Every structure is written in structure tokens, then in C-alpha cells.
């Protein structure tokens, strides 16, 4: 990517503006969930033990909410807006469980841009199969790219 530019809808743009959108498909394997549990220390069996999770009424183990949300950080810091982005804040609402192997879609939309380079960005993660909202919120970032 060219410094100071961002890829928007498959086109390199000169600057980010209100209304610009970005999306990325992704999923997490059970192995990634185990690695996150080890790194974070969150070894709640709902994430690691299928029998335990199904006994609580889930169809499978559930992916940690913050592992799911970490995709937003990856996108903001490396893709949209990309290098030079400083993550200032993030609100998150976990709306529905995410399961290992589930195909997801992260969608970001610029809601506001200030003259000082701060962006308010809507962050949404949905199931590709059902469009069910899994996570939503807003991020505030400073872009110096």
C-alpha cells in the first residue's frame, strides 16, 4: 500500500472520508481459540470444552468475544485506515455467540472525520450465513498515515 493512502472498495483513495466502508471475511479455528485462551488466561470451559458448552445450550464451544473483536484492531492497524492508525477507544456489544469455524464478515464504516485526523468508525461483525449480528460498536482512531 502507498503511504498516506487507503484501499476503499478495491480502489486506492487519497484520503478517508465520511461514508467510506471496508469489509473483510474471516473465521477462527478451534486451535486459535485455544491459543487465545492460553495467551489471555481466559480458560473458561465454555471456550474449550464442547461437552460443557453444549450442556449450557450452545451448539459448540464459543469463541472469546475479545478474540472476535481483535479483528477490528487488525483491520484498523493494517488495512483500513492502516499503518499510522492509533486506536483511541472502542465500544463493543456482544450480540450473539461466535463458534469456531463460523464464517464471519467484519464491516467498518466511517461515521465522522475531524480536521485533527480523528475518525469515528462503526464496527460490525455478522455471520456470513445468516447475517446475524455477532458484535457491534464504534471505534475512535487517530490516523497519521
Order of alpha helices (4+ residues) and beta strands (2+ residues): beta-beta-beta-alpha-alpha-alpha-alpha-beta-beta-beta-beta
